[in-house]
Amino acid sequence: MELKKTLVGLEGLKAKGNIEVEITGIENESKNIKPGFMFVAIKGSIEDGHNYIEEAINLGAKVIMVEEGYDIKKIKLPEDVVLIMAPNTRKALAICSCNFYNNPSKKFKLIGITGTKGKTTTTYMIKEILERAGKKVGLIGTIATYINGNKIKDNERTTPESLELQRTFAQMVEEKVEYVVMEVSSQSLKLHRVDGCNFDIAVFTNFSEDHISAKEHTDMKDYFEAKLKLFKMCKTGYVNADDLYAAKVPNLFPESDIQTYGIDNFANLMARDITVTNSYADFRVKLADRTERVKVDIPGRFSVYNALAAISIAKKIGIKEECIKEALLNVKVPGRSEMVDNKKELPIMIDYAHSPESLENILNAAKAYTTGRVICVFGCGGDRDKTKRPVMGEIAGRIADYTIITSDNPRTEEPEKIIEDIQKGIEKTKGKYEVIVNRKEAIKKAIIMANKRDIVILAGKGHEVYQEIKGKKYPFDERKIVKEIIEKNSKQK
C-alpha cells in the first residue's frame, strides 16, 4: 500500500521524503520489522520506541514515524528512508493500522463493552446468544480471542494495541464474521488503541475505583472521562441505570440513542422477582412482547446486570427470546464466577478475584445468597504489589466463614513469605483460617470440608491453567484438579 494512503485522516504531519512510496507492513516493535515496513516509534511507560529506530532501519524499515518534539538529529537517516513526524504516534499508529487493513470494523457490527467490572462476562453472554442464533461471531477480551467459536489465542491485556487489533479484525473479515464483541478498557480508550474503530453498539456496565496510579489514571475523573470516549465514538448504547456514573451517560450524550437497564431504578429494561442461590440467578424480564423467566448458571446479583446488558443488545439485533434464554442458561465464562460441575454437586466457584476490591465483591456476593458457609481458598501473586496482601487477608477474615491461605503464582518469591504477609491482615480479624502452602492440597481440604449448602470459592487464578514458580509455568487447571480430587475421594469411600 502507498504510504500516503495509510496517512489518510491524520492531521499535523510533517514529512521528509517520498510519501508515495509503497510499504509492505506496519510495526511498532522494532524486532518485528521486515524489509519495506513502516516503523512507528511510541514512547511507552517503560520503553521508548525512539531508541530502536536504528535497529528498525537496519532490519529494512523504509519509513520511520516519530513523535513531535523528538530530536531527529539523533538518527542517521539513509536517503531512501522516509521520515514522518506526528503530533501523537499512538493515535497515528491506530489510524494508519485502520487504513492499512482497509478499515475492517466497517465490514461487521462492532459491539464495545466498557466498565470497571462485568466486561468479560457480558461479552461471553453476548457471544453465546449470537452464536446460538446462528451468527458468525468474533470476541476480543481479557481472557482470549475467538473467531467463529474457535479460540485463536490467549490474551495478555484486555484490549490489544491498535495494530494487533486491526490485524485481528482483518482476520475476522476474512473468516466472514458478522458480529464482533470486545472489551474496551479505559486504558485502550486513553491510549488511542481503539481510535478509528467503527462501533455500532456501546455498553457501560458500572464504575468504581480502579486503575488509579501513575501509569494508568491520575484520578477518578480521568478514569471516567476515558470511559466516556467510547460513547463519543458510538451513537447507540446501553448503560446500567443503577450505577451512579453509568446513569449519567444518557444526559451527557442527548443526541445519541442510549437506553438503560437495571433492577432498582426505572430503566428501559428491568429485572423483577430475582432469585439468587449459591449456584445460579434467575429473574423475570420482558422479552419480545411478554415477560419471561430467565435463568443464568452464574450466581450473584451482578450476573443479573450482565445478563440485562446482553439481553438489551440481543433485543436490538432482533434475536428470538428462546435463543436468549437458552444461551444465558448455558453460558460459561472461564474463571469469572465459574461454577465447576462435579459428581458431589458441591457449589465450587473459580473466580479471577486477585485484588482487594474483587475479592471483597465476590465474597460479599456469595455471603448474600449462601445459606451455609463461604469457604475461601486464595493466595497472592509474587513479584506484584505487596501492600494488597494484608488487605486481602483482612477482607477474607472479615467476610468468609473459613479461609485457607495458600500459594497463587509465587513467581520468584517464596510462597511462605507471601503467606506471612497475608496472615498479618487476617489476624486482625476473628476469622477462622489455616495455611496450606500447596494449592492442590488447599483445594482438597476445602472440598472435603464442604457440603451442598456451602460454597467453595477458589479465588485468584481464574482462567489461568498454570502456576508460575521460580520463573517456570507448571500445568495447573483448577477445573481438572477439582474433578480429580472428587473422583479420588469418591473411590476411597
Helices and strands as residue ranges (DSSP letters): H 3-6, E 14-16, E 25-27, G 30-32, E 37-40, G 49-52, H 53-58, E 63-67, G 72-74, E 82-86, H 89-100, G 104-106, E 109-114, H 119-132, E 137-140, E 144-147, E 150-154, H 162-174, E 179-183, H 186-190, E 201-204, H 220-232, E 236-240, G 246-248, H 249-252, E 257-262, E 269-270, E 272-276, E 281-287, E 290-296, H 301-317, H 321-330, E 338-339, E 348-351, H 356-369, E 374-378, H 388-399, E 402-405, H 415-426, E 433-435, H 439-449, E 455-459, E 466-469, E 472-475, H 478-492
